[in-house]
Amino acid sequence: MSEKAPDRRTQRTRKALFDALAELLTEKQLHKVTVQEISDKAQVNRVTFYNHFLDVYDLYDKIEENTLVELGLLVLQLEELPAQEFFKHIIEYINDNRTIFKMIFSPNATGQLRYKLNKLIEGVFRQIQTEKLKADINDKKLEYISCYRAQGCLAVISKWVLEDFREPNDFIIKAISSLDSSLESSF
């Protein structure tokens, strides 16, 4: 039996709850957030919250899962593009999902999603370089350089997000592309 796609109202409600928790996580730690606070911020009642999620942790897990799936699918679509075009789409995605990324890089975040995001980006860089160089995916130099690339990209993105997206997208795209192409040439 196929699963029915959620209607627009359900999607809006879930997005409101996602954004509410994300905003609260920029202010306090996950274990201190209550269902009532999320419901109030999302302007829904507690029953509506419980119609969608078991508890605050379930909501957080769904945010994490949703973000990783969306970003993973986007990266798969973009991996053949030149660096500047690749980063353009990634930065636009982040900009379109500001609330979630403010949560990810907030000092109050659990760090789980940031870690998984790092591993996703690291894996993509590693796979791309493996294919380009026809190298072994388990090559240690490739492993360390991919780790460094991913951390560098996330550091720039983190600074941008924590400074409330002060710099324009094009500035960040050029900065990351420039730094990344310099590093890629070391292969």
N, C-alpha and C positions, 0 to 999 in steps of 0.2 A: 504494500500500500504506500503510495507516495505521500510525503508530508506537504501539507498546504502552506503556501507562503503567507507570512503574517500580513494583515491588512495595514493600511497607512496609519490608522489610529494606534494600533499596537506598536508599529515601528516608531512613531512619534513618542509614545509613552516610554518605550525602552530607551530611546535616545535621551529623553529628558532625565531618566533615572541614571543612565551612564554619565551624563554631564554633571548631574548633581553630585554623585559620588566623586567624580574627578575633581570638581571644584572644592569639595570638602577635604579631599586628600592634599590639597595645596595648603590647607590651614591646619590640619591635624593628622595624626597617625590613624591607620586603618582600624586598629582595635578600639579607638576612641569614638568612632563614628557610629551613630545609631540609625536604625531604620526610620525613626521619626524625623531625624534631621534630613535624611535623604528625601523622604516623602514631602516634607515641607518645602525644601529647595526645588524639587521637581514639580511642585504644586499638584500632587496626587495624594490620595489617602493611603493609609497603611495597607488596606485590603488590596488595593491595586498593586502596591509593591509586592505583596505576597502572592498575587496572581502570576507574577513574572519570575520571582526569585525566592529562594529559600531563606536567605539572610544576606547580610552585608558582604560576607565572604563569597557567596555564590555570585552576587552581582559583580564583585571585583574579578572573579575568575572569568566571568562572561566578557567583561571589558577586555581582559588580557587575551582571551581566546579570539575575540572578534578583531582586535587590533593586529595580532600576529597573523591571522588568516588573511585579512585585507592587505596588509603590507607584504606578506609573502607572495600573494597572488600578483600584486603590483610589481614586485621585484622580478618575478618570473616573466612577466610580460615585457619588462624593460631591459633584461640582462644583455641583450644584443646591441643596445644603443651605445653611442659614444658617451663618455663620462659626463660631459656637460648636460646632455639631454637626459641621461639617467637621473642625475641629481636634481634636475629641474622638476621632474615628475615627483620625486621623493619629497622635495621641499614643498611643492604645492600640496601634496597629500598631508604633510605635517601642518602646514598653514591652515588647511581646511579642517583639521582636527585639533585645533589649538588647545582646547580644554583637556583632551586626553593626554596630549604631550606635555602640558604644564604639570599634569599629575605624574607622568612618568619620570620627569626630571626634578620633581619637587623633593626637597630634603625629607619630607614626611612619607614619601613613597616607600613601599616595601623593598624595592630594588629588584624584585623578581622579573617584572616586565622589562625593565631596562636591561637586565642580564640576558633575557631571552631575545630581546631586540638586537643586542650586541652579537649574540651567537648566530642569529639569522643573517645579519650583514656580513659577519666574518665568514660564514659558510658560503655565501654568494661570492664574495671576493675570491675565496679559495677555489671554488668551482670554476669561476671564469678564468683565473690564472692557470689552473690545471689544464683546461681545454686549450688556452692560447699557447702554452708552452709544451703541451703534450707531456706533462710531468705527472708524477705519481701524487695522488691526492694526499698521501701520508708523508710527503716530503716535509721535514722539520723546518727548513728555511721558509718554505711556502706557508706553513702553519703559523710561524711567528710573524711573518710580514703581514699576513691576512689579519691576524689579531691586532697588530699595530694600526693597520689601515682602518679597521672597524672602530677601534677606540678613538682614533683621530677624528673620523667623521662624526662620531657621536659627541665628542668633546665640543666641536664647533656647533653642532646642532643644539646641544645642551646649553651652551653659552647664549645662543640666539634665543632659545625658548625662555630661559631664566631672566633674560633682559627684556622679556615681554615682546618679542618679535620686533624690536626697535629697528633693526636693519632691514632694508627691502629684500625680498626674495632673491633678486638678481645678485645682490652683493654676496649673499650666503652661497648661492650656486657657484659663483665664480671662485669664491674662497675655497670651498671644498674641492671643486674640480681642479683647481690649480695645485693645491696640496696633494691631492690624490694622484694626479698625473705625474708629479715629481716623484712620488713614492713608487708608482707603478713602473717607472723607468729603471728602478733599481733591480728589477727582475732580470 
